[in-house]
């Protein structure tokens, strides 16, 4: 009695083209989404402070760059116009807090000038956003 030789079936190679396409589409999405932010403060290095027990979080909309430029709500504003812009935008809120994101490399005198300029009718408490040091 003759036995038949086993038939070997060859599995087809999986087609990874669609998977690669999806990975590239996701990559492109994140690249585009990361560049479409309203303003970029990637060059800011925050000042470092010790952790505080009362961590209050307030959204920031005023950025003081290391070279002295001031960005308010996504636009570069000269220091002479900054006080009027901030008070005009905050007219409807009574003494609202203002958070300043200041670069650690910014001159302290320039930061004090900015704080004196924005202190006005619509601004209550002024805070400076810092990076907390990690406890060792």
C-alpha positions in Angstrom: 0.0 0.0 0.0 1.4 3.3 -1.1 1.0 6.3 1.2 0.5 9.7 -0.2 3.1 12.3 0.5 1.8 15.0 2.9 0.7 18.1 1.1 2.4 21.2 2.4 0.3 24.3 2.2 2.2 27.5 2.1 0.8 30.3 4.2 0.6 33.6 2.3 2.9 36.3 3.6 0.9 38.9 5.6 0.6 42.3 3.8 1.8 45.0 6.1 1.3 47.9 3.6 -1.9 49.1 5.3 -0.4 48.9 8.7 2.6 51.0 7.6 0.3 53.5 6.0 -1.6 53.9 9.2 1.5 54.4 11.3 2.7 57.1 8.9 -0.6 58.9 9.0 -0.6 58.9 12.8 3.0 60.3 12.7 2.0 63.1 10.3 -1.0 63.9 12.4 1.1 64.4 15.6 3.7 66.5 13.7 1.0 68.8 12.3 -0.9 68.9 15.6 2.2 69.9 17.5 3.0 72.8 15.1 -0.5 74.3 15.0 -0.5 75.6 18.6 -1.6 79.2 19.0 1.8 80.3 20.4 5.0 78.5 21.2 7.0 78.9 24.4 9.4 76.1 23.7 12.4 78.2 24.3 11.3 79.2 27.8 13.2 77.8 30.8 11.2 78.1 33.9 12.7 79.4 37.2 13.0 76.6 39.8 11.4 76.8 43.2 10.9 74.5 46.2 7.6 72.6 46.3 4.7 74.5 48.1 1.9 72.8 49.9 -0.7 75.2 48.4 -0.3 74.5 44.7 -2.8 76.8 42.9 -3.0 76.4 39.2 -4.0 79.4 37.1 -3.8 79.5 33.3 -1.1 81.8 32.0 -1.4 84.1 29.1 1.6 86.4 29.5 5.0 85.2 28.6 8.3 87.1 29.3 11.1 85.7 27.1 14.8 85.7 28.0 15.6 88.5 25.6 13.0 90.8 27.2 10.2 90.3 24.7 6.7 90.0 26.1 4.0 87.8 24.5 0.4 88.5 25.6 -2.3 86.1 24.4 -0.1 84.9 21.5 1.2 88.3 20.2 4.4 90.2 21.0 3.4 93.4 22.7 5.6 96.4 23.5 6.0 97.2 27.2 4.4 100.6 26.6 1.1 99.1 25.4 1.1 96.1 27.8 -0.6 97.8 30.7 -3.5 99.1 28.6 -4.0 95.8 26.8 -4.1 93.8 30.0 -6.5 96.2 31.8 -8.7 96.4 28.7 -9.0 92.6 28.5 -9.7 92.2 32.2 -12.3 95.0 32.5 -15.3 92.6 33.1 -13.6 90.6 35.8 -13.0 92.3 39.2 -9.3 92.0 40.2 -8.6 88.7 38.4 -5.3 87.0 39.1 -2.6 87.1 36.3 0.1 84.5 35.9 3.3 85.4 34.2 5.5 82.7 32.6 9.0 84.2 33.0 12.1 82.7 31.5 14.7 81.9 34.1 17.3 83.7 32.0 15.3 87.0 32.0 16.8 89.9 33.8 15.1 90.5 37.2 14.9 94.3 36.5 13.0 93.6 33.3 10.6 91.2 35.1 9.9 93.9 37.8 9.2 96.4 35.0 6.7 94.0 33.4 5.1 93.4 36.8 4.8 97.2 37.5 3.3 97.7 34.0 0.6 95.1 34.2 -0.5 96.0 37.8 -3.6 98.0 37.1 -7.4 98.1 37.5 -8.2 94.6 36.2 -5.3 92.7 37.8 -5.4 91.4 41.3 -2.7 89.0 42.3 0.3 88.5 40.0 1.9 85.1 40.1 5.0 83.8 38.3 4.9 80.3 37.0 7.9 78.3 38.1 9.1 74.7 37.9 9.2 72.8 41.2 12.5 71.2 42.2 12.3 67.5 42.8 13.0 66.5 46.4 16.0 64.2 46.6 
